[in-house]
Amino acid sequence: MKNKHYDVIILGGGAAGLFCAFTAGQRGQSVLVLDSSNKVGKKILMSGGGRCNFTNLDIQPENYLSANPHFCKSALNGYNQWQFIEMVEQHKIAYHERKHGELFCDESAKDILKMLTDECAKAKVVIQTKCAIKTVSVLDSGYSIKTSQGDFESKSLVIATGGLSIPTMGATGFGYEIAEQFGLSLLPRTAGLVPFTFSDKSKQICERLSGLAVDVSMSVNATSFRENLLFTHRGISGPAALQLSSYWQPGQTIAVNLLPDMDARDLLLGYKNNSAKSLLRNLLSQQLSKSLVLELQNLYWQDHAEKPMAEIPDAALFDVASHLSDWRLKPSGTEGYRTAEVTLCGVNTDHLSSKTMECKTQPGLFFVGEVMDVTGHLGGYNFQWAWASGYAAGQYV
């Protein structure tokens, strides 16, 4: 490349980095995106089962976790979901709404990535892949970046390197290293939106039920989600478990209500009154899958398994009801960054301007997307944060 000096250099070619790149490029800034992988936007391509859940119709600050819950408000207001949807429609990308306001591409996540790279091309953004960063240092007039593809200089530097989730996609802690190099503090990072694992007898139950999805209400620490729970060979996954994982701490027990739309006590007493000769497992199989009912029977009413309802004492039924509406499971852990959709915590937002994403103590240094301590719920919220934080920085770099 002849011109090795740019107005803006962005480290990371993911959702936030690309969005920031063309936003800055549209303002007439010369922009270079450096990415270590062989192509940009890999996480975009795999998201939403290859359909990319690119935003949500209902974006609220309450959908985000951060040590400073107010930090995300300015950026989310500055670039909202309707603006992104308008861009999607301008690019004639067909999409549909699923439950809870989640928006997905009709065809492929490739459509969203193509939209971003087309916008970058239109804004004359230069994208350099297979580019390993060696050092980042400060100059009087900006920043110097030494890479495997040569040395570059810029007035502004944007860190859009993402978090630690899914290392097979090239995720590294590089962005955190840059933050520490410039004296910014980090909040302890953990895997978020990630399946739970078990090491006790629950593991065998999950293995036997693997592939079964159940509509449940699941809670921990007074936070609950009503979604599908999916049993796997290693533990539990599905939207309910993934959402809850962002709030769970190691050692805590989670509560699962298997009958979220009914009072379990009333249901079982009704069975006893109206179906006195029937077996409990046969009656419960009207509400829950037979395989799950058999596992619960082995756990909670083995002694009454072959008794007709009329012969089961009310106290025993109430005990069963309590487990149906408050099934306690104690995960041994999670599957970790290997399958996590996001990294919780990260660069402390106290160091950053909520309006511009610029570092308060290091002029010209910006952080966008997952690398900082803002994590969305499942359902398009993390992409909207990528667009919004990328836009905020792109307006000021």
C-alpha positions in Angstrom: 0.0 0.0 0.0 1.4 3.4 -1.0 -0.4 5.4 1.5 0.4 4.1 5.0 -1.1 7.0 6.9 -4.8 7.1 7.6 -7.2 9.3 9.5 -8.6 6.2 11.2 -7.4 2.7 11.8 -9.8 0.1 13.1 -8.5 -3.1 14.6 -11.1 -5.9 14.0 -13.4 -6.5 11.1 -16.5 -7.7 13.0 -19.9 -6.1 13.2 -18.9 -3.0 15.2 -15.6 -2.5 13.4 -17.1 -2.5 9.9 -20.0 -0.3 11.0 -17.6 2.2 12.5 -15.5 2.1 9.4 -18.1 3.1 6.8 -19.6 5.6 9.2 -16.3 7.4 9.5 -15.7 6.9 5.7 -19.0 8.6 4.9 -17.6 11.7 6.7 -14.7 11.8 4.4 -12.2 10.1 6.7 -9.6 7.8 5.2 -10.2 4.5 7.0 -8.1 1.2 7.3 -9.6 -1.9 8.8 -7.0 -4.5 10.0 -8.2 -8.0 10.7 -6.1 -11.0 11.6 -8.4 -13.7 10.1 -8.6 -14.6 6.4 -12.0 -12.8 6.0 -14.0 -10.3 7.9 -17.3 -10.8 9.7 -17.0 -14.5 10.6 -19.2 -14.3 13.7 -21.8 -12.5 11.6 -21.9 -15.4 9.2 -22.5 -18.0 11.9 -24.9 -16.0 14.0 -28.6 -16.9 14.2 -28.0 -20.4 12.7 -26.6 -18.7 9.6 -29.6 -16.3 9.3 -28.2 -13.5 11.5 -30.5 -12.1 14.2 -29.4 -8.6 13.3 -31.6 -6.6 15.7 -34.7 -6.5 17.8 -37.9 -4.5 17.5 -37.8 -3.7 21.2 -34.4 -2.4 22.3 -34.3 -1.1 25.9 -31.3 -0.4 28.2 -32.8 -3.1 30.5 -31.7 -5.6 27.8 -28.1 -5.0 28.6 -25.8 -6.0 31.4 -23.0 -3.5 32.5 -21.5 -2.3 35.8 -22.8 1.1 34.6 -26.4 0.4 33.3 -26.7 4.0 32.0 -23.7 3.8 29.7 -25.4 2.2 26.8 -28.3 4.7 26.6 -26.7 7.5 24.6 -25.4 5.2 21.8 -28.6 3.2 21.6 -30.6 6.5 21.3 -28.0 7.8 18.8 -28.5 4.9 16.4 -31.6 2.9 17.0 -33.0 -0.4 15.6 -35.3 1.5 13.1 -32.3 3.1 11.5 -30.6 -0.2 11.0 -33.9 -1.8 9.7 -34.1 1.1 7.2 -30.6 0.3 5.9 -31.5 -3.4 5.6 -34.6 -2.4 3.5 -32.6 0.0 1.3 -30.3 -3.0 0.5 -33.4 -5.0 -0.3 -32.5 -7.7 2.2 -35.6 -9.8 3.0 -36.2 -10.5 6.7 -38.8 -11.8 9.1 -39.7 -11.4 12.7 -39.6 -14.3 15.1 -40.8 -14.4 18.7 -39.9 -11.5 21.1 -39.3 -9.1 18.2 -36.2 -10.9 16.9 -35.4 -10.0 13.3 -33.6 -12.5 11.0 -32.6 -12.6 7.4 -34.9 -14.7 5.2 -32.0 -16.0 3.2 -28.5 -15.8 4.8 -26.3 -13.9 7.2 -24.1 -13.3 4.1 -26.7 -10.6 3.1 -25.9 -8.5 6.2 -22.1 -9.0 5.8 -22.3 -8.0 2.1 -24.3 -4.9 3.1 -21.6 -3.9 5.5 -18.7 -4.5 3.1 -20.6 -2.8 0.3 -21.1 0.3 2.5 -17.3 0.1 3.3 -16.4 -0.1 -0.4 -18.7 2.9 -1.2 -17.0 4.9 1.6 -13.6 3.9 0.2 -12.6 2.0 3.4 -9.5 -0.2 2.9 -9.8 -3.7 4.5 -6.7 -5.7 5.1 -7.1 -9.3 6.2 -4.5 -11.9 7.4 -2.9 -9.0 9.2 -1.4 -9.8 12.6 -0.8 -6.8 14.9 2.7 -6.7 16.4 2.7 -3.4 18.4 0.6 -0.4 19.0 2.3 2.8 20.1 1.5 6.5 20.6 2.9 9.2 18.3 2.7 13.0 18.8 0.1 13.1 16.1 -1.7 9.8 16.7 -0.8 6.1 16.6 1.7 3.8 15.0 0.6 0.2 14.3 3.3 -2.4 13.3 1.8 -5.4 11.6 2.8 -8.5 9.6 1.7 -6.5 6.5 3.7 -3.4 7.2 3.6 -0.3 9.4 0.7 2.1 9.5 -0.1 5.4 11.2 -3.4 7.1 12.1 -4.9 10.0 14.0 -7.5 7.8 15.6 -7.4 4.1 16.6 -10.5 2.1 17.2 -10.4 -1.2 19.1 -13.1 -3.5 17.7 -11.5 -6.8 18.4 -14.5 -8.4 20.2 -14.3 -10.7 23.2 -13.0 -14.2 24.0 -16.1 -16.1 22.9 -15.7 -18.8 20.2 -11.9 -18.9 19.8 -12.2 -21.0 16.7 -13.5 -17.9 15.0 -10.3 -16.1 15.8 -11.4 -14.5 19.1 -8.5 -13.4 21.3 -7.9 -11.1 24.3 -6.0 -8.6 22.2 -8.4 -5.8 22.8 -8.0 -6.2 26.5 -4.2 -6.1 26.2 -4.4 -2.8 24.3 -6.7 -1.4 27.1 -4.3 -2.4 29.8 -1.4 -1.0 27.8 -3.1 2.4 28.0 -3.9 2.0 31.7 -7.6 1.2 31.4 -9.0 -1.3 34.0 -10.8 -4.5 33.0 -13.8 -6.1 34.8 -13.4 -9.9 35.3 -14.5 -11.5 32.0 -16.6 -14.7 31.8 -18.5 -16.6 29.1 -22.1 -15.3 28.6 -25.1 -16.7 26.6 -23.6 -20.2 27.1 -25.0 -23.7 27.9 -24.8 -25.1 31.4 -23.0 -28.3 32.2 -23.5 -30.8 35.0 -21.3 -33.4 36.8 -23.9 -34.9 39.2 -26.9 -37.2 38.4 -28.4 -34.4 36.4 -25.8 -35.0 33.7 -27.2 -38.5 33.1 -30.7 -37.2 33.1 -29.7 -34.6 30.5 -28.0 -37.2 28.4 -31.1 -39.4 28.3 -33.3 -36.4 27.4 -30.9 -35.0 24.9 -32.7 -33.2 22.1 -35.8 -32.5 24.1 -37.0 -28.9 24.2 -39.5 -27.7 27.0 -41.2 -24.4 27.4 -40.2 -23.3 30.9 -39.7 -20.3 33.2 -36.1 -20.4 34.5 -34.7 -18.2 37.3 -31.6 -17.3 39.3 -31.0 -14.3 41.6 -34.5 -12.9 41.1 -34.0 -12.8 37.3 -36.2 -15.1 35.2 -36.7 -15.9 31.6 -39.7 -17.7 29.9 -38.2 -19.5 27.0 -37.4 -23.0 25.7 -35.0 -25.2 27.6 -33.1 -27.7 25.6 -31.5 -30.8 27.1 -28.1 -31.8 25.7 -25.5 -34.5 26.2 -23.5 -32.2 28.4 -26.3 -30.4 30.2 -28.9 -27.7 29.3 -29.0 -25.2 26.5 -31.8 -23.4 24.6 -32.8 -19.7 25.0 -33.9 -20.0 28.6 -30.5 -21.4 29.7 -28.5 -19.1 27.5 -30.2 -16.0 28.9 -29.9 -17.1 32.5 -26.2 -18.0 32.1 -25.3 -14.3 31.9 -26.8 -13.8 35.5 -25.6 -17.1 37.0 -22.5 -17.3 39.3 -20.6 -20.6 39.9 -22.0 -22.6 42.8 -25.6 -21.2 42.4 -28.7 -23.3 42.0 -31.1 -22.5 39.2 -34.9 -22.9 39.5 -37.0 -24.3 36.6 -40.8 -24.1 36.5 -41.8 -26.9 34.1 -45.5 -25.7 34.2 -45.2 -21.9 33.9 -48.8 -21.4 32.8 -50.5 -23.3 35.6 -50.6 -24.0 39.4 -49.0 -27.4 39.8 -50.8 -28.1 43.1 -54.2 -27.3 41.6 -53.4 -29.4 38.5 -52.4 -32.5 40.6 -55.4 -32.2 42.9 -57.6 -31.9 39.9 -56.1 -35.1 38.5 -56.9 -36.8 41.8 -60.5 -35.6 41.9 -61.3 -36.3 38.2 -59.1 -39.2 37.3 -58.8 -41.2 40.5 -57.9 -44.5 38.9 -55.2 -43.1 36.6 -51.5 -43.1 37.2 -49.8 -39.8 37.7 -47.2 -40.3 35.0 -50.0 -40.9 32.4 -51.8 -37.8 33.4 -48.7 -35.6 33.5 -47.7 -36.8 30.0 -50.6 -34.6 28.8 -48.6 -31.6 29.9 -45.0 -32.7 29.6 -43.1 -35.2 27.3 -43.3 -38.8 28.4 -39.5 -39.2 28.7 -39.3 -36.2 31.0 -42.2 -37.4 33.1 -40.4 -40.8 33.6 -37.2 -39.0 34.7 -39.2 -36.9 37.2 -41.0 -40.0 38.5 -37.7 -41.7 39.2 -36.6 -38.6 41.1 -39.8 -37.6 43.0 -42.6 -40.3 43.2 -41.0 -43.6 42.6 -42.8 -45.0 45.7 -46.1 -44.0 44.3 -45.3 -44.8 40.6 -47.8 -47.7 40.3 -50.5 -46.3 42.6 -53.7 -44.8 41.2 -54.2 -41.1 42.0 -56.8 -41.8 44.7 -54.1 -43.7 46.7 -51.5 -41.0 46.6 -51.6 -38.8 49.8 -52.1 -35.0 49.2 -48.9 -34.3 51.0 -47.0 -36.5 48.5 -48.8 -34.7 45.6 -47.9 -31.3 47.0 -44.2 -32.5 47.2 -44.3 -33.5 43.5 -46.0 -30.2 42.6 -43.2 -28.2 44.3 -40.6 -30.0 42.1 -42.7 -29.4 39.0 -42.9 -25.7 39.6 -39.5 -25.3 41.3 -37.1 -27.9 39.9 -33.7 -27.2 41.4 -30.6 -27.8 39.3 -27.1 -27.0 40.3 -24.8 -26.6 37.2 -21.1 -27.6 37.7 -20.2 -24.9 35.2 -20.8 -23.8 31.6 -19.4 -24.8 28.3 -17.2 -21.7 28.5 -15.9 -19.5 25.7 -15.8 -22.5 23.3 -19.5 -22.1 22.6 -20.4 -18.8 24.4 -22.1 -16.2 22.2 -20.6 -13.3 24.1 -18.0 -12.3 26.7 -19.4 -10.7 29.8 -17.7 -7.6 31.2 -14.5 -6.3 29.6 -13.1 -2.8 29.4 -14.5 -0.7 32.3 -16.9 1.9 30.7 -15.8 4.4 33.4 -12.8 5.1 31.1 -15.0 5.9 28.1 -17.3 8.6 26.8 -20.8 7.2 26.5 -21.4 9.6 23.6 -18.3 9.0 21.5 -16.8 5.7 22.9 -13.5 7.6 23.1 -11.1 6.9 26.0 -11.2 9.9 28.5 -7.5 9.7 29.3 -6.1 8.8 25.8 -7.3 11.1 23.0 -8.0 9.4 19.7 -8.4 5.9 21.2 -11.9 4.4 20.9 -13.5 1.1 21.9 -16.6 -0.4 20.3 -18.7 -3.5 20.5 -18.1 -6.6 22.7 -14.7 -5.6 24.0 -16.2 -3.3 26.5 -18.4 -3.9 29.5 -21.8 -3.9 27.7 -23.5 -7.3 27.0 -26.9 -7.7 25.5 -29.5 -10.4 26.0 -30.1 -13.1 23.4 -32.2 -11.8 20.5 -30.4 -9.3 18.4 -29.3 -7.0 21.2 -25.6 -7.5 20.9 -25.7 -6.8 17.2 -27.7 -3.6 17.9 -24.9 -2.6 20.4 -22.3 -3.2 17.7 -24.2 -1.0 15.3 -24.9 1.7 17.9 -21.4 1.8 19.4 -19.8 1.6 16.0 -21.9 4.5 14.8 -21.1 6.6 17.9 -17.4 6.2 17.4 -17.6 6.6 13.6 -19.2 10.1 14.1 -16.2 11.3 16.1 -13.0 9.5 14.9 
